[in-house]
């Protein structure tokens, strides 16, 4: 098992957008008014982006990570 790391290369924005399109059926631009393509943090399990959720009008932290080879995402509202 590969050890966990707190400094990793971020997943490219294009791959994050493709994840949302695949999982949510919508591109990031349909879900968020603003999505910072540069993550504020990257580790072996996840990376976090700041975004502005279109529907709620709130600034959110969007966690994009992987377990094995599967990417996942969730939005935590501030």
PyMOL Python script that loads the backbone (N, CA, C, O; Angstrom):
from pymol import cmd

cmd.read_pdbstr("""\
ATOM      1  N   UNK A   1       0.847  -1.180   0.000  1.00  0.00           N
ATOM      2  CA  UNK A   1       0.000   0.000   0.000  1.00  0.00           C
ATOM      3  C   UNK A   1       0.891   1.242   0.000  1.00  0.00           C
ATOM      4  O   UNK A   1       1.834   1.359   0.783  1.00  0.00           O
ATOM      5  N   UNK A   2       0.564   2.149  -0.890  1.00  0.00           N
ATOM      6  CA  UNK A   2       1.329   3.391  -0.992  1.00  0.00           C
ATOM      7  C   UNK A   2       1.065   4.269   0.223  1.00  0.00           C
ATOM      8  O   UNK A   2      -0.092   4.466   0.594  1.00  0.00           O
ATOM      9  N   UNK A   3       2.099   4.797   0.845  1.00  0.00           N
ATOM     10  CA  UNK A   3       1.883   5.659   2.013  1.00  0.00           C
ATOM     11  C   UNK A   3       1.156   6.947   1.633  1.00  0.00           C
ATOM     12  O   UNK A   3       1.283   7.452   0.517  1.00  0.00           O
ATOM     13  N   UNK A   4       0.394   7.459   2.591  1.00  0.00           N
ATOM     14  CA  UNK A   4      -0.307   8.729   2.377  1.00  0.00           C
ATOM     15  C   UNK A   4       0.710   9.856   2.360  1.00  0.00           C
ATOM     16  O   UNK A   4       1.729   9.806   3.048  1.00  0.00           O
ATOM     17  N   UNK A   5       0.415  10.867   1.566  1.00  0.00           N
ATOM     18  CA  UNK A   5       1.320  11.998   1.439  1.00  0.00           C
ATOM     19  C   UNK A   5       0.529  13.289   1.536  1.00  0.00           C
ATOM     20  O   UNK A   5      -0.625  13.353   1.112  1.00  0.00           O
ATOM     21  N   UNK A   6       1.147  14.313   2.092  1.00  0.00           N
ATOM     22  CA  UNK A   6       0.452  15.592   2.210  1.00  0.00           C
ATOM     23  C   UNK A   6       0.882  16.601   1.160  1.00  0.00           C
ATOM     24  O   UNK A   6       0.395  17.732   1.162  1.00  0.00           O
ATOM     25  N   UNK A   7       1.775  16.223   0.270  1.00  0.00           N
ATOM     26  CA  UNK A   7       2.190  17.105  -0.825  1.00  0.00           C
ATOM     27  C   UNK A   7       2.205  16.280  -2.105  1.00  0.00           C
ATOM     28  O   UNK A   7       3.065  15.421  -2.296  1.00  0.00           O
ATOM     29  N   UNK A   8       1.250  16.552  -2.969  1.00  0.00           N
ATOM     30  CA  UNK A   8       1.108  15.789  -4.202  1.00  0.00           C
ATOM     31  C   UNK A   8       0.807  16.749  -5.349  1.00  0.00           C
ATOM     32  O   UNK A   8       0.493  17.919  -5.131  1.00  0.00           O
ATOM     33  N   UNK A   9       0.905  16.245  -6.550  1.00  0.00           N
ATOM     34  CA  UNK A   9       0.529  17.018  -7.725  1.00  0.00           C
ATOM     35  C   UNK A   9      -0.999  17.069  -7.807  1.00  0.00           C
ATOM     36  O   UNK A   9      -1.654  16.044  -7.616  1.00  0.00           O
ATOM     37  N   UNK A  10      -1.574  18.231  -8.085  1.00  0.00           N
ATOM     38  CA  UNK A  10      -3.031  18.322  -8.190  1.00  0.00           C
ATOM     39  C   UNK A  10      -3.553  17.640  -9.451  1.00  0.00           C
ATOM     40  O   UNK A  10      -2.858  17.542 -10.462  1.00  0.00           O
ATOM     41  N   UNK A  11      -4.786  17.178  -9.360  1.00  0.00           N
ATOM     42  CA  UNK A  11      -5.487  16.670 -10.531  1.00  0.00           C
ATOM     43  C   UNK A  11      -5.780  17.865 -11.432  1.00  0.00           C
ATOM     44  O   UNK A  11      -6.276  18.881 -10.945  1.00  0.00           O
ATOM     45  N   UNK A  12      -5.492  17.779 -12.720  1.00  0.00           N
ATOM     46  CA  UNK A  12      -5.739  18.917 -13.617  1.00  0.00           C
ATOM     47  C   UNK A  12      -7.215  19.339 -13.638  1.00  0.00           C
ATOM     48  O   UNK A  12      -8.116  18.514 -13.486  1.00  0.00           O
ATOM     49  N   UNK A  13      -7.431  20.625 -13.829  1.00  0.00           N
ATOM     50  CA  UNK A  13      -8.785  21.186 -13.870  1.00  0.00           C
ATOM     51  C   UNK A  13      -9.671  20.448 -14.877  1.00  0.00           C
ATOM     52  O   UNK A  13     -10.840  20.185 -14.598  1.00  0.00           O
ATOM     53  N   UNK A  14      -9.127  20.122 -16.022  1.00  0.00           N
ATOM     54  CA  UNK A  14      -9.902  19.435 -17.060  1.00  0.00           C
ATOM     55  C   UNK A  14     -10.436  18.099 -16.544  1.00  0.00           C
ATOM     56  O   UNK A  14     -11.559  17.714 -16.871  1.00  0.00           O
ATOM     57  N   UNK A  15      -9.635  17.386 -15.735  1.00  0.00           N
ATOM     58  CA  UNK A  15     -10.071  16.108 -15.174  1.00  0.00           C
ATOM     59  C   UNK A  15     -11.133  16.313 -14.096  1.00  0.00           C
ATOM     60  O   UNK A  15     -12.062  15.515 -13.980  1.00  0.00           O
ATOM     61  N   UNK A  16     -11.000  17.373 -13.313  1.00  0.00           N
ATOM     62  CA  UNK A  16     -12.005  17.689 -12.293  1.00  0.00           C
ATOM     63  C   UNK A  16     -13.330  18.019 -12.977  1.00  0.00           C
ATOM     64  O   UNK A  16     -14.381  17.549 -12.542  1.00  0.00           O
ATOM     65  N   UNK A  17     -13.293  18.810 -14.027  1.00  0.00           N
ATOM     66  CA  UNK A  17     -14.507  19.158 -14.762  1.00  0.00           C
ATOM     67  C   UNK A  17     -15.136  17.905 -15.371  1.00  0.00           C
ATOM     68  O   UNK A  17     -16.357  17.745 -15.342  1.00  0.00           O
ATOM     69  N   UNK A  18     -14.307  17.016 -15.922  1.00  0.00           N
ATOM     70  CA  UNK A  18     -14.807  15.766 -16.508  1.00  0.00           C
ATOM     71  C   UNK A  18     -15.471  14.904 -15.434  1.00  0.00           C
ATOM     72  O   UNK A  18     -16.471  14.241 -15.707  1.00  0.00           O
ATOM     73  N   UNK A  19     -14.919  14.906 -14.207  1.00  0.00           N
ATOM     74  CA  UNK A  19     -15.511  14.160 -13.095  1.00  0.00           C
ATOM     75  C   UNK A  19     -16.923  14.668 -12.806  1.00  0.00           C
ATOM     76  O   UNK A  19     -17.856  13.877 -12.670  1.00  0.00           O
ATOM     77  N   UNK A  20     -17.073  15.984 -12.713  1.00  0.00           N
ATOM     78  CA  UNK A  20     -18.392  16.547 -12.449  1.00  0.00           C
ATOM     79  C   UNK A  20     -19.354  16.242 -13.582  1.00  0.00           C
ATOM     80  O   UNK A  20     -20.521  15.940 -13.333  1.00  0.00           O
ATOM     81  N   UNK A  21     -18.895  16.315 -14.804  1.00  0.00           N
ATOM     82  CA  UNK A  21     -19.744  16.005 -15.947  1.00  0.00           C
ATOM     83  C   UNK A  21     -20.192  14.551 -15.890  1.00  0.00           C
ATOM     84  O   UNK A  21     -21.356  14.247 -16.153  1.00  0.00           O
ATOM     85  N   UNK A  22     -19.276  13.657 -15.549  1.00  0.00           N
ATOM     86  CA  UNK A  22     -19.588  12.229 -15.460  1.00  0.00           C
ATOM     87  C   UNK A  22     -20.507  11.922 -14.278  1.00  0.00           C
ATOM     88  O   UNK A  22     -21.513  11.229 -14.434  1.00  0.00           O
ATOM     89  N   UNK A  23     -20.161  12.438 -13.093  1.00  0.00           N
ATOM     90  CA  UNK A  23     -20.910  12.111 -11.873  1.00  0.00           C
ATOM     91  C   UNK A  23     -22.209  12.893 -11.720  1.00  0.00           C
ATOM     92  O   UNK A  23     -23.218  12.346 -11.275  1.00  0.00           O
ATOM     93  N   UNK A  24     -22.185  14.177 -12.089  1.00  0.00           N
ATOM     94  CA  UNK A  24     -23.337  15.038 -11.868  1.00  0.00           C
ATOM     95  C   UNK A  24     -24.161  15.287 -13.132  1.00  0.00           C
ATOM     96  O   UNK A  24     -25.277  15.802 -13.066  1.00  0.00           O
ATOM     97  N   UNK A  25     -23.598  14.916 -14.282  1.00  0.00           N
ATOM     98  CA  UNK A  25     -24.289  15.160 -15.542  1.00  0.00           C
ATOM     99  C   UNK A  25     -24.251  16.614 -15.966  1.00  0.00           C
ATOM    100  O   UNK A  25     -24.979  17.026 -16.869  1.00  0.00           O
ATOM    101  N   UNK A  26     -23.385  17.403 -15.301  1.00  0.00           N
ATOM    102  CA  UNK A  26     -23.261  18.824 -15.590  1.00  0.00           C
ATOM    103  C   UNK A  26     -21.803  19.237 -15.480  1.00  0.00           C
ATOM    104  O   UNK A  26     -21.066  18.690 -14.660  1.00  0.00           O
ATOM    105  N   UNK A  27     -21.375  20.197 -16.297  1.00  0.00           N
ATOM    106  CA  UNK A  27     -20.025  20.729 -16.121  1.00  0.00           C
ATOM    107  C   UNK A  27     -19.989  21.648 -14.896  1.00  0.00           C
ATOM    108  O   UNK A  27     -21.030  22.085 -14.405  1.00  0.00           O
ATOM    109  N   UNK A  28     -18.794  21.930 -14.418  1.00  0.00           N
ATOM    110  CA  UNK A  28     -18.623  22.817 -13.265  1.00  0.00           C
ATOM    111  C   UNK A  28     -19.335  24.147 -13.463  1.00  0.00           C
ATOM    112  O   UNK A  28     -19.913  24.686 -12.520  1.00  0.00           O
ATOM    113  N   UNK A  29     -19.297  24.682 -14.682  1.00  0.00           N
ATOM    114  CA  UNK A  29     -19.882  26.002 -14.948  1.00  0.00           C
ATOM    115  C   UNK A  29     -21.397  26.029 -14.767  1.00  0.00           C
ATOM    116  O   UNK A  29     -21.971  27.101 -14.578  1.00  0.00           O
ATOM    117  N   UNK A  30     -22.058  24.869 -14.821  1.00  0.00           N
ATOM    118  CA  UNK A  30     -23.494  24.813 -14.567  1.00  0.00           C
ATOM    119  C   UNK A  30     -23.804  24.749 -13.068  1.00  0.00           C
ATOM    120  O   UNK A  30     -24.893  25.135 -12.643  1.00  0.00           O
ATOM    121  N   UNK A  31     -22.864  24.270 -12.282  1.00  0.00           N
ATOM    122  CA  UNK A  31     -23.073  24.100 -10.845  1.00  0.00           C
ATOM    123  C   UNK A  31     -22.558  25.300 -10.060  1.00  0.00           C
ATOM    124  O   UNK A  31     -23.140  25.690  -9.048  1.00  0.00           O
ATOM    125  N   UNK A  32     -21.455  25.881 -10.539  1.00  0.00           N
ATOM    126  CA  UNK A  32     -20.802  26.967  -9.824  1.00  0.00           C
ATOM    127  C   UNK A  32     -20.680  28.218 -10.686  1.00  0.00           C
ATOM    128  O   UNK A  32     -20.359  28.135 -11.872  1.00  0.00           O
ATOM    129  N   UNK A  33     -20.944  29.397 -10.074  1.00  0.00           N
ATOM    130  CA  UNK A  33     -20.692  30.676 -10.744  1.00  0.00           C
ATOM    131  C   UNK A  33     -19.195  30.877 -10.911  1.00  0.00           C
ATOM    132  O   UNK A  33     -18.729  31.422 -11.912  1.00  0.00           O
ATOM    133  N   UNK A  34     -18.448  30.422  -9.902  1.00  0.00           N
ATOM    134  CA  UNK A  34     -16.994  30.559  -9.885  1.00  0.00           C
ATOM    135  C   UNK A  34     -16.418  29.268  -9.312  1.00  0.00           C
ATOM    136  O   UNK A  34     -16.920  28.752  -8.314  1.00  0.00           O
ATOM    137  N   UNK A  35     -15.376  28.753  -9.933  1.00  0.00           N
ATOM    138  CA  UNK A  35     -14.657  27.584  -9.436  1.00  0.00           C
ATOM    139  C   UNK A  35     -13.179  27.851  -9.650  1.00  0.00           C
ATOM    140  O   UNK A  35     -12.714  27.944 -10.786  1.00  0.00           O
ATOM    141  N   UNK A  36     -12.436  27.975  -8.546  1.00  0.00           N
ATOM    142  CA  UNK A  36     -11.012  28.243  -8.659  1.00  0.00           C
ATOM    143  C   UNK A  36     -10.303  26.980  -9.151  1.00  0.00           C
ATOM    144  O   UNK A  36     -10.322  25.963  -8.458  1.00  0.00           O
ATOM    145  N   UNK A  37      -9.683  27.020 -10.322  1.00  0.00           N
ATOM    146  CA  UNK A  37      -9.025  25.826 -10.854  1.00  0.00           C
ATOM    147  C   UNK A  37      -7.785  25.413 -10.063  1.00  0.00           C
ATOM    148  O   UNK A  37      -7.324  24.276 -10.167  1.00  0.00           O
ATOM    149  N   UNK A  38      -7.249  26.345  -9.272  1.00  0.00           N
ATOM    150  CA  UNK A  38      -6.077  26.037  -8.438  1.00  0.00           C
ATOM    151  C   UNK A  38      -6.553  25.581  -7.061  1.00  0.00           C
ATOM    152  O   UNK A  38      -7.190  26.358  -6.350  1.00  0.00           O
ATOM    153  N   UNK A  39      -6.262  24.343  -6.670  1.00  0.00           N
ATOM    154  CA  UNK A  39      -6.699  23.883  -5.352  1.00  0.00           C
ATOM    155  C   UNK A  39      -5.971  24.618  -4.229  1.00  0.00           C
ATOM    156  O   UNK A  39      -4.816  25.016  -4.380  1.00  0.00           O
ATOM    157  N   UNK A  40      -6.661  24.792  -3.103  1.00  0.00           N
ATOM    158  CA  UNK A  40      -6.033  25.421  -1.939  1.00  0.00           C
ATOM    159  C   UNK A  40      -5.239  24.412  -1.127  1.00  0.00           C
ATOM    160  O   UNK A  40      -4.440  24.791  -0.271  1.00  0.00           O
ATOM    161  N   UNK A  41      -5.454  23.128  -1.390  1.00  0.00           N
ATOM    162  CA  UNK A  41      -4.718  22.072  -0.713  1.00  0.00           C
ATOM    163  C   UNK A  41      -4.754  20.799  -1.529  1.00  0.00           C
ATOM    164  O   UNK A  41      -5.763  20.485  -2.160  1.00  0.00           O
ATOM    165  N   UNK A  42      -3.646  20.061  -1.516  1.00  0.00           N
ATOM    166  CA  UNK A  42      -3.554  18.807  -2.263  1.00  0.00           C
ATOM    167  C   UNK A  42      -2.830  17.786  -1.390  1.00  0.00           C
ATOM    168  O   UNK A  42      -1.774  18.076  -0.829  1.00  0.00           O
ATOM    169  N   UNK A  43      -3.401  16.600  -1.281  1.00  0.00           N
ATOM    170  CA  UNK A  43      -2.765  15.490  -0.583  1.00  0.00           C
ATOM    171  C   UNK A  43      -3.088  14.209  -1.348  1.00  0.00           C
ATOM    172  O   UNK A  43      -3.768  14.256  -2.373  1.00  0.00           O
ATOM    173  N   UNK A  44      -2.613  13.083  -0.866  1.00  0.00           N
ATOM    174  CA  UNK A  44      -2.791  11.836  -1.607  1.00  0.00           C
ATOM    175  C   UNK A  44      -4.248  11.380  -1.644  1.00  0.00           C
ATOM    176  O   UNK A  44      -4.626  10.630  -2.544  1.00  0.00           O
ATOM    177  N   UNK A  45      -5.066  11.808  -0.702  1.00  0.00           N
ATOM    178  CA  UNK A  45      -6.463  11.386  -0.671  1.00  0.00           C
ATOM    179  C   UNK A  45      -7.431  12.368  -1.305  1.00  0.00           C
ATOM    180  O   UNK A  45      -8.521  11.972  -1.718  1.00  0.00           O
ATOM    181  N   UNK A  46      -7.062  13.637  -1.393  1.00  0.00           N
ATOM    182  CA  UNK A  46      -8.008  14.629  -1.905  1.00  0.00           C
ATOM    183  C   UNK A  46      -7.318  15.946  -2.217  1.00  0.00           C
ATOM    184  O   UNK A  46      -6.176  16.186  -1.825  1.00  0.00           O
ATOM    185  N   UNK A  47      -8.047  16.788  -2.932  1.00  0.00           N
ATOM    186  CA  UNK A  47      -7.657  18.180  -3.113  1.00  0.00           C
ATOM    187  C   UNK A  47      -8.906  19.011  -2.912  1.00  0.00           C
ATOM    188  O   UNK A  47     -10.022  18.530  -3.106  1.00  0.00           O
ATOM    189  N   UNK A  48      -8.713  20.277  -2.517  1.00  0.00           N
ATOM    190  CA  UNK A  48      -9.837  21.141  -2.184  1.00  0.00           C
ATOM    191  C   UNK A  48      -9.773  22.414  -3.019  1.00  0.00           C
ATOM    192  O   UNK A  48      -8.725  23.050  -3.136  1.00  0.00           O
ATOM    193  N   UNK A  49     -10.919  22.769  -3.595  1.00  0.00           N
ATOM    194  CA  UNK A  49     -11.056  23.984  -4.397  1.00  0.00           C
ATOM    195  C   UNK A  49     -12.112  24.874  -3.745  1.00  0.00           C
ATOM    196  O   UNK A  49     -13.053  24.372  -3.130  1.00  0.00           O
ATOM    197  N   UNK A  50     -11.962  26.179  -3.875  1.00  0.00           N
ATOM    198  CA  UNK A  50     -12.982  27.139  -3.444  1.00  0.00           C
ATOM    199  C   UNK A  50     -13.863  27.450  -4.654  1.00  0.00           C
ATOM    200  O   UNK A  50     -13.378  27.634  -5.771  1.00  0.00           O
ATOM    201  N   UNK A  51     -15.162  27.504  -4.399  1.00  0.00           N
ATOM    202  CA  UNK A  51     -16.109  27.771  -5.481  1.00  0.00           C
ATOM    203  C   UNK A  51     -17.298  28.553  -4.932  1.00  0.00           C
ATOM    204  O   UNK A  51     -17.480  28.657  -3.719  1.00  0.00           O
ATOM    205  N   UNK A  52     -18.096  29.098  -5.832  1.00  0.00           N
ATOM    206  CA  UNK A  52     -19.331  29.787  -5.457  1.00  0.00           C
ATOM    207  C   UNK A  52     -20.482  28.992  -6.062  1.00  0.00           C
ATOM    208  O   UNK A  52     -20.639  28.932  -7.282  1.00  0.00           O
ATOM    209  N   UNK A  53     -21.296  28.373  -5.177  1.00  0.00           N
ATOM    210  CA  UNK A  53     -22.396  27.512  -5.606  1.00  0.00           C
ATOM    211  C   UNK A  53     -23.522  28.352  -6.207  1.00  0.00           C
ATOM    212  O   UNK A  53     -24.079  29.236  -5.556  1.00  0.00           O
ATOM    213  N   UNK A  54     -23.836  28.057  -7.447  1.00  0.00           N
ATOM    214  CA  UNK A  54     -24.816  28.848  -8.203  1.00  0.00           C
ATOM    215  C   UNK A  54     -26.183  28.846  -7.524  1.00  0.00           C
ATOM    216  O   UNK A  54     -26.775  29.910  -7.342  1.00  0.00           O
ATOM    217  N   UNK A  55     -26.692  27.687  -7.150  1.00  0.00           N
ATOM    218  CA  UNK A  55     -28.051  27.572  -6.626  1.00  0.00           C
ATOM    219  C   UNK A  55     -28.222  28.206  -5.250  1.00  0.00           C
ATOM    220  O   UNK A  55     -29.201  28.913  -5.012  1.00  0.00           O
ATOM    221  N   UNK A  56     -27.282  27.960  -4.343  1.00  0.00           N
ATOM    222  CA  UNK A  56     -27.428  28.466  -2.977  1.00  0.00           C
ATOM    223  C   UNK A  56     -26.874  29.880  -2.801  1.00  0.00           C
ATOM    224  O   UNK A  56     -27.252  30.591  -1.869  1.00  0.00           O
ATOM    225  N   UNK A  57     -25.965  30.287  -3.714  1.00  0.00           N
ATOM    226  CA  UNK A  57     -25.331  31.585  -3.578  1.00  0.00           C
ATOM    227  C   UNK A  57     -24.235  31.616  -2.528  1.00  0.00           C
ATOM    228  O   UNK A  57     -23.768  32.689  -2.146  1.00  0.00           O
ATOM    229  N   UNK A  58     -23.823  30.449  -2.061  1.00  0.00           N
ATOM    230  CA  UNK A  58     -22.812  30.379  -1.000  1.00  0.00           C
ATOM    231  C   UNK A  58     -21.441  30.020  -1.549  1.00  0.00           C
ATOM    232  O   UNK A  58     -21.312  29.343  -2.569  1.00  0.00           O
ATOM    233  N   UNK A  59     -20.415  30.496  -0.837  1.00  0.00           N
ATOM    234  CA  UNK A  59     -19.052  30.081  -1.124  1.00  0.00           C
ATOM    235  C   UNK A  59     -18.858  28.712  -0.479  1.00  0.00           C
ATOM    236  O   UNK A  59     -19.223  28.506   0.678  1.00  0.00           O
ATOM    237  N   UNK A  60     -18.283  27.779  -1.234  1.00  0.00           N
ATOM    238  CA  UNK A  60     -18.129  26.411  -0.753  1.00  0.00           C
ATOM    239  C   UNK A  60     -16.704  25.925  -0.954  1.00  0.00           C
ATOM    240  O   UNK A  60     -15.966  26.441  -1.793  1.00  0.00           O
ATOM    241  N   UNK A  61     -16.334  24.931  -0.176  1.00  0.00           N
ATOM    242  CA  UNK A  61     -15.096  24.194  -0.386  1.00  0.00           C
ATOM    243  C   UNK A  61     -15.484  22.893  -1.074  1.00  0.00           C
ATOM    244  O   UNK A  61     -16.306  22.133  -0.562  1.00  0.00           O
ATOM    245  N   UNK A  62     -14.899  22.643  -2.222  1.00  0.00           N
ATOM    246  CA  UNK A  62     -15.216  21.447  -2.997  1.00  0.00           C
ATOM    247  C   UNK A  62     -14.047  20.484  -2.867  1.00  0.00           C
ATOM    248  O   UNK A  62     -12.939  20.771  -3.320  1.00  0.00           O
ATOM    249  N   UNK A  63     -14.303  19.343  -2.245  1.00  0.00           N
ATOM    250  CA  UNK A  63     -13.266  18.335  -2.041  1.00  0.00           C
ATOM    251  C   UNK A  63     -13.354  17.308  -3.160  1.00  0.00           C
ATOM    252  O   UNK A  63     -14.396  16.687  -3.371  1.00  0.00           O
ATOM    253  N   UNK A  64     -12.260  17.141  -3.865  1.00  0.00           N
ATOM    254  CA  UNK A  64     -12.176  16.170  -4.948  1.00  0.00           C
ATOM    255  C   UNK A  64     -11.060  15.210  -4.574  1.00  0.00           C
ATOM    256  O   UNK A  64      -9.924  15.631  -4.354  1.00  0.00           O
ATOM    257  N   UNK A  65     -11.368  13.949  -4.504  1.00  0.00           N
ATOM    258  CA  UNK A  65     -10.348  13.006  -4.068  1.00  0.00           C
ATOM    259  C   UNK A  65     -10.469  11.680  -4.762  1.00  0.00           C
ATOM    260  O   UNK A  65     -11.253  11.501  -5.693  1.00  0.00           O
ATOM    261  N   UNK A  66      -9.667  10.750  -4.281  1.00  0.00           N
ATOM    262  CA  UNK A  66      -9.749   9.422  -4.860  1.00  0.00           C
ATOM    263  C   UNK A  66      -9.573   8.365  -3.790  1.00  0.00           C
ATOM    264  O   UNK A  66      -8.822   8.537  -2.830  1.00  0.00           O
ATOM    265  N   UNK A  67     -10.282   7.274  -3.980  1.00  0.00           N
ATOM    266  CA  UNK A  67     -10.128   6.076  -3.170  1.00  0.00           C
ATOM    267  C   UNK A  67      -9.806   4.979  -4.169  1.00  0.00           C
ATOM    268  O   UNK A  67     -10.659   4.615  -4.979  1.00  0.00           O
ATOM    269  N   UNK A  68      -8.618   4.457  -4.129  1.00  0.00           N
ATOM    270  CA  UNK A  68      -8.192   3.530  -5.165  1.00  0.00           C
ATOM    271  C   UNK A  68      -8.091   4.287  -6.461  1.00  0.00           C
ATOM    272  O   UNK A  68      -7.340   5.259  -6.547  1.00  0.00           O
ATOM    273  N   UNK A  69      -8.816   3.877  -7.464  1.00  0.00           N
ATOM    274  CA  UNK A  69      -8.807   4.564  -8.756  1.00  0.00           C
ATOM    275  C   UNK A  69     -10.088   5.352  -8.998  1.00  0.00           C
ATOM    276  O   UNK A  69     -10.304   5.855 -10.101  1.00  0.00           O
ATOM    277  N   UNK A  70     -10.949   5.467  -7.973  1.00  0.00           N
ATOM    278  CA  UNK A  70     -12.230   6.129  -8.146  1.00  0.00           C
ATOM    279  C   UNK A  70     -12.180   7.543  -7.600  1.00  0.00           C
ATOM    280  O   UNK A  70     -11.853   7.754  -6.432  1.00  0.00           O
ATOM    281  N   UNK A  71     -12.501   8.502  -8.436  1.00  0.00           N
ATOM    282  CA  UNK A  71     -12.571   9.898  -7.988  1.00  0.00           C
ATOM    283  C   UNK A  71     -13.939  10.160  -7.367  1.00  0.00           C
ATOM    284  O   UNK A  71     -14.936   9.570  -7.781  1.00  0.00           O
ATOM    285  N   UNK A  72     -13.983  11.034  -6.385  1.00  0.00           N
ATOM    286  CA  UNK A  72     -15.249  11.441  -5.783  1.00  0.00           C
ATOM    287  C   UNK A  72     -15.182  12.921  -5.476  1.00  0.00           C
ATOM    288  O   UNK A  72     -14.103  13.514  -5.469  1.00  0.00           O
ATOM    289  N   UNK A  73     -16.325  13.514  -5.224  1.00  0.00           N
ATOM    290  CA  UNK A  73     -16.345  14.921  -4.851  1.00  0.00           C
ATOM    291  C   UNK A  73     -17.489  15.204  -3.904  1.00  0.00           C
ATOM    292  O   UNK A  73     -18.495  14.495  -3.907  1.00  0.00           O
ATOM    293  N   UNK A  74     -17.342  16.233  -3.100  1.00  0.00           N
ATOM    294  CA  UNK A  74     -18.420  16.716  -2.246  1.00  0.00           C
ATOM    295  C   UNK A  74     -18.168  18.197  -1.996  1.00  0.00           C
ATOM    296  O   UNK A  74     -17.030  18.661  -2.057  1.00  0.00           O
ATOM    297  N   UNK A  75     -19.217  18.917  -1.719  1.00  0.00           N
ATOM    298  CA  UNK A  75     -19.099  20.353  -1.461  1.00  0.00           C
ATOM    299  C   UNK A  75     -19.458  20.625  -0.018  1.00  0.00           C
ATOM    300  O   UNK A  75     -20.519  20.205   0.445  1.00  0.00           O
ATOM    301  N   UNK A  76     -18.603  21.313   0.695  1.00  0.00           N
ATOM    302  CA  UNK A  76     -18.857  21.716   2.076  1.00  0.00           C
ATOM    303  C   UNK A  76     -19.143  23.206   2.072  1.00  0.00           C
ATOM    304  O   UNK A  76     -18.304  24.012   1.669  1.00  0.00           O
ATOM    305  N   UNK A  77     -20.329  23.561   2.521  1.00  0.00           N
ATOM    306  CA  UNK A  77     -20.730  24.975   2.519  1.00  0.00           C
ATOM    307  C   UNK A  77     -20.154  25.685   3.721  1.00  0.00           C
ATOM    308  O   UNK A  77     -20.107  25.134   4.820  1.00  0.00           O
ATOM    309  N   UNK A  78     -19.713  26.923   3.504  1.00  0.00           N
ATOM    310  CA  UNK A  78     -19.212  27.772   4.591  1.00  0.00           C
ATOM    311  C   UNK A  78     -20.311  28.661   5.071  1.00  0.00           C
ATOM    312  O   UNK A  78     -20.105  29.459   5.986  1.00  0.00           O
TER     313      UNK A  78
END
""", "prot")
cmd.dss("prot")
cmd.show_as("cartoon", "prot")
cmd.util.cbc("prot")
cmd.orient("prot")
